Amino acid sequence: MNYILFGAQARDHMLPFTFIRPLADIRVGILTIRQKWEAWLQQETSTLTMPYLSEKYPLVKESDNILINSSVLPDEVLLAEIDRLQPNQTLVSGDVLIAHRVKEEDIGNMAQELLDHVEPLHTRCNIRKLSRLWDIVTLNESEIAVDHKMITKGREGQPLPAHARALAPENIFIEAGAKIDMAMINASEGPVYIGEGAHVMDGAMIKGPAGIGSGATVRMGAKIYGGSSVGPQSKVGGEMHSSVIFGYSNKAHEGFLGHSVIGEWCNIGADTNTSNLKINYDKIRLWDYVEQSFIRSDRTFCGTFMGDHSKCGIDTMFNTGTVIGVGAQVFGTGYMRNFIPSFARGSGFDVVAIDKAIEVAKRVYARRNMTFSAMDEKILRHVFDETASFRKDR
């Protein structure tokens, strides 16, 4: 069977993170959604995505295919029900299309009208699904536990060094090549995963559930609270609570990151703080690209959502429920606006020239011995053009 992940139903609500990647490559928990599905399926997947992303994320078609909604997170029951799908049969939960088994020539027809033409199979399980940006934060804590159980099943990790302090060490899994200095890890309220080649430095404190990705660095004295995921090759210091860093990003200094999501290739300036709670404890409003306005969330705690390649200067203050686009360079005094467009610069905002943004991207990739490819450049230029209207009169 050939498996294809799609995300059209939720993709636009998950901007700015889906400007640069398919929805399937959002990180929630220790793993990305794609990594979760591939681990459960024991098979690689391809992606039905936006045309400008399809060169980097090509679609693979076979004679018999199952298309899976990548906004839905996998589990054992769901997998079994997907495996039982007959040709041209659809698995649904209410009005959510979860999976559809199709022939090669029918791929691309994922309209909701499918439900009017086939006999749907209704799932028996309660699905876990991303619908809005804040769902990444809401689901992250439980997804860390789910991922930890799957990753570590039947495996034995590296021993915790004698000089480190731990509570519930049986819930701590350390991959090969990880280095733990004189750190404190408390896994009594949830598991802690330390990825291959990660480095947890002296005085760092990690409280589970938490995931530290491969090659990531938790710097001296860092305070990582439960519900936090640090993606691969990232650096984190200061205080982090119930937040997700996708990967290859730095929050290396003091400052508070709470109930927030940071994309890839971002840099958070020293002493930057995110507000995650309104002074009146009201539900938080957040920018939505579909509505092109602020919508009311169901969350009391909601911080900053920063798109890929964005950066902020030292002492930046982000207001409660801030959405920042791709490639922004944010700096200035006082609280920043709650919506900062892609490639905005300063606090005014001026515009980051696309050629300059590409030049910076090439530099930060090179710092990690990676290459910013021609495909990456095409995607960034497309996003610059697509988001131009948001920078007008702002």
C-alpha positions in Angstrom: 0.0 0.0 0.0 1.2 3.5 -0.8 0.5 6.2 1.9 0.1 9.9 1.1 -0.3 12.6 3.7 -2.5 15.6 2.9 -3.5 18.6 5.0 -5.7 20.8 2.8 -8.6 21.0 5.4 -6.4 22.6 8.1 -3.4 23.9 6.3 -4.4 27.6 6.1 -5.3 27.7 9.8 -1.8 26.5 10.6 0.0 29.3 8.9 2.6 30.7 9.3 4.2 27.3 9.9 2.7 25.8 6.8 4.1 28.5 4.5 7.4 26.6 4.5 6.3 23.0 5.0 3.4 20.6 4.6 1.2 20.3 7.7 2.6 16.8 8.1 6.0 18.2 9.0 4.8 20.2 12.0 6.4 19.0 15.3 4.0 18.2 18.1 5.5 16.1 20.9 8.9 14.6 20.3 8.2 13.8 16.7 6.8 15.5 13.6 3.4 14.3 12.4 5.0 12.6 9.5 7.5 10.8 11.7 4.6 9.6 13.9 2.6 8.2 10.9 5.7 6.6 9.4 6.6 4.9 12.7 3.1 3.5 13.0 2.9 2.5 9.4 6.5 1.2 9.3 6.7 2.8 5.8 7.7 6.1 4.2 5.1 8.5 3.1 4.8 11.2 0.5 2.8 14.4 0.5 -0.1 16.0 -1.4 0.7 19.6 -0.8 0.7 23.1 -2.3 2.2 23.3 -5.8 5.1 25.6 -4.7 6.1 23.0 -2.1 5.8 20.0 -4.3 9.4 20.1 -5.7 10.8 19.7 -2.2 8.1 17.4 -1.0 7.2 15.3 -4.1 4.1 13.2 -4.4 4.5 9.5 -5.0 1.6 7.7 -6.7 0.9 4.0 -7.0 -2.0 2.0 -8.4 -3.5 1.7 -4.9 -3.1 4.5 -2.4 -4.4 5.6 1.0 -4.5 9.3 1.6 -4.3 10.3 5.3 -5.3 13.6 6.8 -2.1 14.8 8.5 -3.9 17.1 10.9 -5.1 13.8 12.6 -2.6 12.1 14.9 -2.2 8.3 14.7 -2.9 5.6 17.2 -3.3 1.9 17.2 -7.1 1.9 16.7 -7.0 4.4 13.9 -4.3 2.5 12.2 -6.3 -0.7 12.3 -9.4 1.0 10.8 -7.3 2.6 8.0 -5.9 -0.8 7.2 -9.5 -2.1 6.8 -10.4 0.5 4.2 -11.8 -1.0 0.9 -11.1 0.7 -2.5 -13.0 4.1 -2.7 -13.9 3.9 0.9 -13.5 6.8 3.3 -12.8 6.8 7.1 -14.5 9.7 8.8 -15.1 11.2 12.2 -18.1 13.5 12.1 -17.3 15.9 9.3 -13.6 15.2 9.4 -12.2 13.1 6.5 -9.5 11.0 8.1 -8.4 8.7 5.2 -9.5 7.7 1.8 -8.4 4.7 -0.3 -8.1 5.8 -4.0 -6.7 4.7 -7.3 -3.9 6.6 -8.9 -6.1 8.6 -11.3 -8.3 9.8 -8.4 -5.6 11.4 -6.3 -6.2 15.1 -5.9 -9.9 14.8 -5.5 -10.2 15.3 -1.8 -13.2 17.5 -1.8 -15.7 17.0 1.0 -18.3 15.9 -1.6 -16.5 12.5 -1.5 -18.7 11.7 1.5 -21.8 12.0 -0.8 -20.5 9.4 -3.2 -19.1 6.7 -1.0 -20.2 4.8 2.0 -18.1 6.2 4.8 -16.6 4.1 7.6 -17.0 5.9 10.9 -14.1 5.6 13.3 -14.6 4.2 16.8 -11.8 6.2 18.4 -11.7 9.8 19.7 -9.3 11.5 17.2 -6.6 13.9 18.2 -6.4 16.7 15.7 -4.7 20.0 14.9 -7.2 22.6 13.8 -5.7 25.8 15.1 -2.2 27.1 16.1 -2.8 26.7 19.8 -3.5 23.0 19.4 0.2 22.4 19.0 0.6 23.7 22.5 -2.5 22.0 23.9 -1.6 18.6 22.6 2.2 18.7 23.1 2.3 17.4 26.7 0.3 14.3 25.9 2.0 13.7 22.6 5.4 13.7 24.3 4.2 10.8 26.4 2.8 9.0 23.4 6.0 9.5 21.3 8.2 8.5 24.2 6.4 5.2 24.7 6.6 4.4 21.0 10.3 5.4 20.5 11.5 3.6 23.6 9.5 0.4 23.3 11.7 -2.7 23.6 14.9 -0.5 23.8 17.4 0.3 26.5 18.8 3.8 26.7 22.2 5.0 27.9 22.6 5.1 31.7 22.2 8.4 33.5 25.7 9.5 34.7 26.3 9.3 38.4 27.0 13.1 38.7 23.5 14.0 37.4 20.5 14.1 39.7 17.2 12.5 38.8 13.7 11.6 40.1 12.0 8.6 38.5 15.1 7.7 36.3 13.1 4.8 34.9 11.1 7.4 32.9 14.2 9.0 31.4 15.5 7.7 28.1 19.0 8.8 26.8 20.0 8.1 23.3 23.5 7.1 22.3 26.0 10.0 22.1 24.0 12.3 24.4 25.9 14.1 27.1 24.5 14.9 30.5 26.5 17.2 32.7 25.6 18.0 36.3 22.0 18.5 35.5 18.7 17.8 37.4 16.0 15.8 35.6 12.6 15.2 37.2 10.5 12.6 35.4 8.1 11.8 38.2 5.2 13.6 36.4 6.0 12.6 32.8 8.8 11.0 30.7 11.9 12.8 29.6 13.6 12.0 26.3 17.2 13.1 25.4 18.0 12.6 21.8 21.2 11.3 20.1 24.1 13.7 20.5 22.1 16.2 22.7 24.0 18.0 25.4 22.4 19.0 28.8 24.8 21.3 30.5 25.6 22.0 34.2 22.8 23.3 36.3 20.1 22.7 33.7 16.7 21.6 35.1 14.3 19.5 33.1 10.8 18.5 34.3 8.9 16.0 32.4 7.1 15.4 30.2 9.8 16.9 27.9 11.7 16.0 24.8 15.1 17.2 23.8 15.9 16.5 20.1 19.1 15.1 18.5 22.0 17.4 18.7 20.1 20.0 20.8 21.8 21.9 23.6 20.2 22.7 26.9 22.4 25.5 28.3 23.7 26.0 31.8 21.0 26.9 34.3 18.2 26.5 31.9 14.7 25.7 33.3 12.7 23.5 31.1 9.1 22.9 32.4 6.8 20.1 31.5 5.1 20.1 28.1 8.2 21.4 26.3 9.8 20.0 23.2 13.2 21.2 21.8 13.7 20.1 18.2 17.0 18.9 16.7 20.1 21.1 16.7 18.4 23.8 18.7 19.9 25.7 21.7 17.7 26.6 24.7 18.5 28.6 27.8 16.5 30.7 30.3 13.0 29.5 31.1 10.7 27.5 28.8 7.3 26.3 29.7 4.8 24.3 27.6 6.4 25.3 24.4 7.7 23.8 21.1 10.8 24.6 19.1 10.6 22.9 15.8 14.4 22.7 15.2 17.6 24.5 14.2 16.5 27.5 16.3 18.1 29.3 19.2 16.7 30.6 22.4 20.1 30.4 24.0 19.8 33.1 26.7 17.8 34.2 29.6 14.1 35.2 29.1 10.8 33.4 29.3 9.1 31.4 26.5 5.7 30.2 27.5 2.9 28.4 25.7 4.6 29.3 22.4 5.7 27.6 19.2 8.9 28.6 17.4 9.6 27.4 13.8 12.9 26.5 12.3 15.9 28.8 11.8 14.7 31.3 14.3 16.8 33.3 16.8 15.4 34.7 20.1 17.4 37.6 21.4 18.7 37.7 25.0 16.2 38.6 27.7 13.3 38.3 25.3 10.0 37.5 27.1 6.7 36.2 25.9 3.4 37.1 27.7 1.2 34.0 27.9 -1.6 35.2 30.2 -3.8 38.3 30.0 -3.9 40.5 33.0 -7.7 39.9 33.3 -7.4 36.1 32.7 -9.6 36.4 29.6 -9.6 34.0 26.7 -6.9 35.0 24.2 -7.4 36.2 20.6 -5.0 35.1 17.9 -4.5 36.1 14.3 -5.9 33.7 11.8 -4.8 33.8 8.2 -8.1 32.3 6.9 -10.3 34.9 8.7 -7.6 37.6 8.2 -8.5 38.9 11.6 -8.1 38.0 15.2 -10.2 35.1 16.4 -11.0 34.1 20.0 -9.3 31.0 21.1 -10.5 28.7 23.9 -7.2 29.2 25.7 -6.3 31.2 28.8 -2.6 30.6 28.3 -1.3 31.4 24.8 2.1 32.9 23.9 4.0 33.6 20.7 3.9 31.7 17.4 6.9 32.6 15.3 7.3 31.4 11.7 10.5 30.1 10.2 13.5 32.3 9.6 12.2 35.0 11.9 14.4 36.7 14.5 14.0 39.2 17.3 16.5 41.5 19.1 17.5 41.6 22.7 14.9 42.6 25.3 12.0 42.1 22.9 8.6 42.0 24.7 5.9 39.9 22.9 2.3 40.5 23.9 -0.1 37.7 24.7 -1.2 35.7 21.6 1.3 37.1 19.1 1.6 35.6 15.6 4.8 36.4 13.6 5.2 35.4 10.0 8.2 34.0 8.1 11.5 35.9 7.8 10.6 38.8 10.1 13.2 40.8 11.9 11.6 42.2 15.1 13.1 44.8 17.4 12.1 48.0 19.2 10.9 49.3 22.5 7.6 48.4 24.2 5.3 45.5 23.4 5.3 44.3 19.8 2.1 44.1 17.8 0.0 40.9 18.1 0.4 40.2 14.4 3.7 40.8 12.6 3.7 40.1 8.9 6.2 38.0 7.1 9.4 39.8 6.2 8.5 42.8 8.4 11.5 44.6 9.9 11.7 46.6 13.1 8.6 47.7 15.0 7.2 50.0 12.3 7.4 47.9 10.1 9.9 48.3 7.3 10.4 45.4 4.8 13.2 42.8 4.8 14.5 42.6 1.3 14.1 39.1 0.0 17.6 39.0 -1.4 18.9 39.9 2.1 16.7 37.3 3.7 18.1 34.6 1.4 21.6 35.8 2.1 21.0 35.4 5.9 19.4 32.0 5.4 22.4 30.7 3.6 24.6 31.9 6.4 22.6 30.2 9.2 22.4 26.9 7.2 26.2 27.0 6.7 26.7 27.4 10.5 25.2 24.0 10.9 27.0 22.5 7.9 23.8 22.5 5.8 23.0 23.9 2.4 20.2 26.3 1.7 19.1 24.8 -1.6 17.7 26.3 -4.8 14.4 24.7 -3.8 14.5 26.4 -0.4 15.2 29.7 -2.1 12.2 29.2 -4.4 9.9 28.6 -1.5 11.1 31.6 0.4 10.7 33.9 -2.6 7.2 32.5 -3.1 6.2 33.2 0.5 7.6 36.7 0.2 5.4 37.4 -2.8 2.3 35.6 -1.3 2.5 37.6 1.9 3.0 41.0 0.3 -0.5 42.2 1.0 -0.1 41.7 4.8 2.7 44.2 4.8 0.7 47.1 3.3 -0.4 49.9 5.6 1.1 48.3 8.6 
